[in-house]
Amino acid sequence: MTTAALNSRSNGMHTSVQKAVLHASSNEAGWRCHGNLWSNLREVCELLHIPAPVINHEEDALFQHVRFKAGQRIHTIGQSFDTLYIVNSGFLKTVLIDEYGNEQVLSFPMKGDLLGIDGIHTQHHASEAVALSDCDIILLPYKTFAALGRTYAELEHAMFGVMSRELVREQAMIGMLSALSAEAKVARFLTNLGDRFSQLGYSGKSFNLRMTRHEIGSYLGLTLETVSRTLSAFNEMGLISVDQREICLLDPCALKTLRRLPPAKARSKVSEKVSVLVGKKLLPQWSKETAVAA
């Protein structure tokens, strides 16, 4: 066989291998999409509640899902930035850690939230994201986002809107911390969390707290003791019911307008009056089932 024939045969085999690899990759991607391990751009936009650009099927990008167990870190402080993260399911916390190892909780991201934007400025993450429950996270490589933004200006504008939404939420939290009493902070935290669950299609009145009392305190600038004492007072007054980590909001309107708790003696009198009225069937007897159905 001549040298030219050998080269021709070699090139033909190489082309066949390339085609086989591309075909296998395509099949694998399709299988993973079917198994919910990859999402296309439309699905990502739906999760972020932004309009999806109209693109050809051949140009559609796929974004990988990665699953994290509770306690695992999605990114760490100082880690090189190259990816944005979208929460598909689960509950997380983002934290700052000082030189002594003390944590300051910054946020509690959940489904539909965008993580990692703190790394854009210096190309290194300034905070740490930790899973509080088993999570499914969609990876959005920043280079892919930038390329899509150059092609689809409306997508870039929508993504900047998502980033702005996160900043506005943080600013609202800062304003709340500076203006409200300790009891009002805990009350607003519970009602805001309930509102977010409701927006996601879950019960806004009965839900599990994935974070600890200590983490709530860190987020609100309160001590663990203050958070625990306030939750107990809310429970005593009939504003909420507490069963370990399960919270039922029995009177969300009162929680949203609460400024300060009455003195302990006054709370005791209110609790006694409520018990008497319930005994006379002039008020309903609150139960977990009643709260969930409300």
N, C-alpha and C positions, 0 to 999 in steps of 0.2 A: 504494500500500500504506500502511495506517495505521501510526501510531507504535507502537500496541499490537501489531500484527502483526509489525512489524520486531523489536520486543523479544522477542516469543515465538519468532520464527525464530532470533534471535541466541542466546537461552538454550538452545534445542534443539540448535543447532550446538555450543555450549560443552559441553553434557552429552555429546554424541556424541564430542567430542574427548577429554573426560575418560575415557570408557569405553574409547576406543581406546588411550589412554596406559596405563591400568591393565591392559588386555589385553596390550599389548606388553610392559609391565614384567613381567607374570606369565610370559609366554612366555620372555622373556630370562632371568628367574630360573631357570626350569625348565631352559633350555639350559645355563646356567652350572652348575647342580647336576649335570646329566648330564656336564659337562666337568670335574667335580671342582673348580670354582672357588668353590663355596659349599657350606657344610655346615649341616645342621639341628641342632637342640639334642641330639637323641639321638646323632648322630655325634660331636658335641663331647664329650658325657659319656662315650662309649665311649673316646675318645682319652685323657681324663683319668682313666679307670678309676673313675668314680663312677656311681651309679644315676641314670637319667634319669627325670624326673617324667612322669606320664601326662598328656598334653595333647591337645586337639583339633587335628586336622590344620590347621584354619583359623587357629588361634592360633600355629602353629609359627613360630619365628623362624629366619631364615637368617643365617649368619655368613660374611663374605667371606674368601677366601684371597688372600694377596699373596705373590708370589715375589720372593726376594732372591738376588742373585748373591754369591759369595764376596767378602768385603771390604766389602759394603754394611752400613750401620747400620740397625738396626730402630728404635731410639730413641737419643737422645743425652742427655748430662748437661744438666740445666736445661730440657729440653723439657717443655712443658705436658702434664700427664697427663690423658688421657681414654679410654685404651684399654688393655686387657689383651691379651697375646699368647700364643697356644698354638702350640707347635712341632708341625707335622704331619709334617715330614720335614726332614732336614738336621742340621747341627751348628753350634753357636754358642759364643761366649764373652761373659760379662758382665764389665765392667772398671770400676774407678775410675781417674781420671786426675788427678794432682796439678798444682799450679801450674807445675811444670817440664816437664809433658808425659809424666811417667813413668806407665806402666800398672801396675795391680795387678789381676791376674785374680781374679775372685770365684767364677766357676762356669763349667761347660761344659754348657749346656742341650742336650737332644736330644729326640727324639720323645716327646710326651706331657707335656712340662714347661711350666709356666706362667711367663711373664715379665711384668715391668712393675709388680709389686706394690709396689716401692720408691717409686712415685709417689703412692700413696694418701695418705700422711701429709701432705705439703706441696703436693700437686697438681702437683709437678714431679719429673721423674725424677732420682734421685741417682746413677745409674750409666748405663753405655752398653752396648748389646747389639750385637754385630757377628757377621755370618755368617762362619763358617769354611769352609763349603761352600755350594753352592746350596741354598736353604731354601724351604720352603713354610710360611707362617705364617698362622694363622687369627686374625682380628681379633675381639675381644670388647669392644665398646663398654661402658664402665663403667656408663653410664646404663641400658643394656639389661640388664646383669647385675643392677643394683640393682632394676630394675622386676620382673625375673623372680624375684628373691629375695623381694620383697614378696608375690608371688602364690604362689610355691612355696617354702615354708619349708625343705623337705627339700633342695631344690637349693642354697639359700643355705648351709645347714649343710655340705653336701658340698663346696662351693667353698671354704669356710673351712678344711675339712680338707685340701684340696689346698694352700692357702697355708701351713698349718701343716707339711705334709710338706716343703715347700721349706725352711722355717726349721729343721726338725729336721735335715735333710741338711747345712745350713750349720753348725749347732752341732756335729754329729759331725765335720765337717771341722776346725773350730777345735780340738776336743779332740785330734784326731789330730796336728795340727801342733805342739801343745804337749807331747805325750807321747812321740813316736817319734823315732828316729834318722833321718838323711837317707835311708839305704838303705831303711829300713822304710817311710818316706813314699812313696818311689817304688814299692815293692812293693805297698803297699795301694792306691795310685792305679791301678795296672794291674789288680789283681784286682777292685776296685770297678767299674772301667770294663767289665771283662769280664762281671761280674754284671749290669750294666745292659743290655749288649748281649744277654745271654742272656734277660733278662726281656722284651725286645722281640721275641724269636723269632729273633735272629741268633746266629752263633757267638760263644760267650763265651771261646773260646781263641785265635781267630785274627781279628784286626781291624786296621784302619788307624787310625793316630793322626792325626786331622785337625788337631790343634794342634802347634805347634813345640816343640822342647825348651825354648826360652826361655819360652814360655807355660806349659809344665808347671812350670818352675822358679818362675815368678811365682806360680802357684797354690799351690805347696807351700812357698813361702818359701825356695827353694834357688837357687843360681846355675846358669846354663846348663852350666858345666863339671861341676858335681856331678851333674846329671841325666845328662849324656852318659857320664861315668865310671861311674856306677852301672848304667846300661843295658848298657854294655860288660862290666862285671863279671858281671851276671846272665847275659849271653850266654855268657861264658867258662865259667861254672859249670854251664851246661846248664839254667838255670831258665827262660830264654826264648830264642827265636831272633829276630833282628832283620834285616829286609831293607828298608832305607830307612825308610819309615813303617809298614810292615807288621810287626806284633808277633804272635808265637805264644807263648802261655803253656804251657810244657812241664811245669811242676810248680807248679800254682796253690796246692796245699796248703802247699808249702814257702814260697812267696811270702807267703801269709797269716800264717804263723807266724814269719817272719824278723824278727829283732831287729837284728842288725848283721852286716855282711860279715866273714868271716875275713880275716886279713892276706893280702897279695898272694901271698906264698910258699906259704901254705896253700892258697889258691885254685888256684895252679898245680899243686900236688900232686894236688888233687881232680880237676882237669881231666885230668891225665895218667892217673890211675886210671880215670876214666870212659872215656877213649879206649882203654885196654888192655882193659877189660871189653867194650866195644863190638866191638873187634877179635876177641875170643874168642867173640863172639856170646852173651855172658852178659847183655848189656843190649841193648835195641833201638836201632837207628840212627835217631835222630830226624830227620825231614825235614818240610818244610812240609806235605806231604800227610798224613803221620802225625799232625801236630799238629791239622790241620783235622778229621780223622776222629775224633780222640780225644774 
